[in-house]
Structure formats: structure tokens, C-alpha cells
Amino acid sequence: MAATMMNIAVEQREISTKAFKNIQALIYKIAGISLSDAKKTLVSGRLNKRLRALQLTDFDDYYDFLLSSENNDTTKNNELQTFVDLLTTNETYFFREQLHFDFLVNNVLPNFINNQPLAIWSAASSSGEEAYTLAMLLAEHLGINSSWRILGTDISATILADARRAIYNEQRVRLVPAHYRHKYLLKGTGSQQGNVAVVPELKKHVHFESFNLIDGAISADKFDVIFCRNVLIYFDHQTKNKVVNRLCRNLKTGGYLISGRSESLHSLAHDLTTVQPSIYQQGLAQGKNNIRTVSHG
Ligand SMILES: C[S@@+](CC[C@H](N)C(=O)[O-])C[C@H]1O[C@@H](n2cnc3c(N)ncnc32)[C@H](O)[C@@H]1O
């Protein structure tokens, strides 16, 4: 036992200050993520397995490998994707921050009850829990066959694969109200015992794509509501500004942008009106930096 533990300890490589600074700069350039110096141990913990897999001696070599992959062949390009996948934090859960869903149900959905098309974007969707929570609410309040659609996007390829699969461990759906669980989640049997799957009738309204919030190509699609929650905290002021203004280009006039509860857009320059903390509306403000609070009945 002692020998095994020693082997594990030997395999963990320390990250040099230079390599860490390079990695900080690279993840900032690719994803806009600002990693503080306090994240050094976390970063080396997450990336150590890549050194072993690629048989590299240290993090300086790993950084060189990443740089050489920036312009080169697809196999190496996958390493950049793996790097991003490992350094992003994907924590999410169904019905997270209920106040946003209450706002949606009480203030937005009543305008779409007569089968008017509704488009919602979950702009850092992680493994899909946010998008499928929205889908359950829309199915419930607008009808499962009405013309609503949900787009989920994320920078992480592995997490998007999970989102598309739409299979979750039963533990992960415990916050889904029982009524929704029975209607919209199928219990797994056999090899899927302990898992649940989102029903196909719900899944068909939800589509996932890869999209980088800092430089992904902006489509002409306009959304009624954009959820961009619990990702802005990883960005510095400048990046937040850029991301919020990019998202606004895809928001309809009168549409809502929703951030995480701990992510205020207050100090940013944008044309949104604050409806409630973390809920913003496009098209009602007087101009940049002129945020006013409106009351919603
Ligand atoms: C903590 S999760 C938030 C998930 C969900 N929105 C929620 O609130 O539960 C943050 C997600 O943002 C994604 N992300 C980080 N940087 C990104 C970027 N530049 N572009 C797109 N997605 C990004 C991560 O991959 C991760 O899945």
C-alpha cells in the first residue's frame, strides 16, 4: 500500500511559476477565463493526467505542446480542446436559482401562450440541466407541442456531449419537482439502472452547439430570453463587458438577459435596464451606463 501511494505521489508533477503564468495567459486568450494565482494547485491537479498521457516531463513541455497545436493538425488541436475542457468549471444543477424560473413563468411566458414562437438561449449550458429545466417549464406552461425552442451552447466539448445525451444520475435530478420528474424523465433499467433520461418529446425542442462567448461567430438569430448564468464570474471586467455586449446583439428588443445571482452587470457599459438584480431587459434604457430599475408588477 505504501509503495502504491509513493508511486502516485511521484507521478504528480509540480508546476513552475513560468509554466503557470503561460497557462494562465493561454486559457485567458482562448476562453477569457481569468485564473488567479491561488488556482495554481488546482490547475496542476487537473492537468497532471495530460502530462502522463502524453508522456511529457513537465508543464513547460506541455505548454510548448499546446502552442504547437494551435496552428497544426487535428490530433494536436484536440489537446487544446482537452485543455479547455479540463480548466472549465461545469457545476450546474436542475432548477438552479429558482427566482429566474419564477420570473420567466410569471412575466415572460404569459406573452407566449397562443403558440407564438419563443426562443431561449442557455449561453453557458454546461451539461444541459439549465436548458432542460427551461424545457420542462415551457412544456408545462405553453404545451409540449407549441413552437418554442431552446439553444444550449458551451465551450467545452465533453460537457456538450453529456448535454446532448440527456441522461442523468437520479441523484442529480432530486431538485426536479416530483410532478415534472414523472412527466419528463424516464427511469433507466438494466445497465441504465439509477439513471434517468429526458423524454424525446422534450429533447426535440433543445439543441446544443459549441460556442465561445468571447469570440464565437454571432448568428443572426434573435432570442426572447438569454440565460448567461454562473460563467461571468470567471471573466475580468473587460471580458464581461465584451461578452454582455455580444449577447445583447442576439437579444430581441424587450428581450431579457439573465445572469447568475452573484453576477451583477452594474459596472458594465450596456443598454440594458435592470428589472431585478440579475434580470435585465433590452431596449428600455436611455443609453450606455444609464441603467434604471423598472418594476414588474
Ligand atoms: C459553472 S457552469 C454554469 C452552468 C449553468 N449556466 C448554470 O448556471 O448552472 C459554467 C460553464 O461556462 C462554460 N464556459 C466557460 N468559459 C466559456 C466561454 N468562453 N464560452 C462559452 N462557455 C464557457 C464552462 O464550460 C461551463 O460549462
The ligand as a Tripos MOL2 file, in Angstrom:
@<TRIPOS>MOLECULE
LIG
   27    29     1     0     0
SMALL
NO_CHARGES

@<TRIPOS>ATOM
      1 C1        -20.4910   26.8520  -13.7680 C.3       1 LIG1
      2 S1        -21.0700   26.4080  -15.3760 S.3       1 LIG1
      3 C2        -22.6520   27.2320  -15.3910 C.3       1 LIG1
      4 C3        -23.7360   26.3530  -15.9690 C.3       1 LIG1
      5 C4        -25.1560   26.9370  -15.9280 C.3       1 LIG1
      6 N1        -25.2550   28.1440  -16.7110 N.3       1 LIG1
      7 C5        -25.6070   27.1910  -14.5150 C.2       1 LIG1
      8 O1        -25.7370   28.3290  -14.1050 O.co2     1 LIG1
      9 O2        -25.8190   26.2130  -13.7890 O.co2     1 LIG1
     10 C6        -20.0720   27.4660  -16.4230 C.3       1 LIG1
     11 C7        -19.9780   26.9640  -17.8560 C.3       1 LIG1
     12 O3        -19.4180   28.0140  -18.6540 O.3       1 LIG1
     13 C8        -18.6320   27.4180  -19.6580 C.3       1 LIG1
     14 N2        -17.6880   28.4120  -20.2060 N.ar      1 LIG1
     15 C9        -16.5720   28.9240  -19.6270 C.ar      1 LIG1
     16 N3        -15.9740   29.8000  -20.4520 N.ar      1 LIG1
     17 C10       -16.7300   29.8530  -21.5780 C.ar      1 LIG1
     18 C11       -16.6200   30.5750  -22.8040 C.ar      1 LIG1
     19 N4        -15.6170   31.4280  -23.0490 N.pl3     1 LIG1
     20 N5        -17.5600   30.3760  -23.7440 N.ar      1 LIG1
     21 C12       -18.5950   29.5120  -23.5260 C.ar      1 LIG1
     22 N6        -18.7460   28.7960  -22.3960 N.ar      1 LIG1
     23 C13       -17.8230   28.9710  -21.4250 C.ar      1 LIG1
     24 C14       -17.9660   26.2440  -18.9520 C.3       1 LIG1
     25 O4        -17.5260   25.2590  -19.8550 O.3       1 LIG1
     26 C15       -19.0680   25.7670  -18.0140 C.3       1 LIG1
     27 O5        -19.7820   24.6720  -18.5510 O.3       1 LIG1
@<TRIPOS>BOND
     1     1     2 1
     2     2     3 1
     3     2    10 1
     4     3     4 1
     5     4     5 1
     6     5     6 1
     7     5     7 1
     8     7     8 2
     9     7     9 1
    10    10    11 1
    11    11    12 1
    12    11    26 1
    13    12    13 1
    14    13    14 1
    15    13    24 1
    16    14    15 ar
    17    14    23 ar
    18    15    16 ar
    19    16    17 ar
    20    17    18 ar
    21    17    23 ar
    22    18    19 1
    23    18    20 ar
    24    20    21 ar
    25    21    22 ar
    26    22    23 ar
    27    24    25 1
    28    24    26 1
    29    26    27 1
@<TRIPOS>SUBSTRUCTURE
     1 LIG1         1 GROUP 0 **** ****
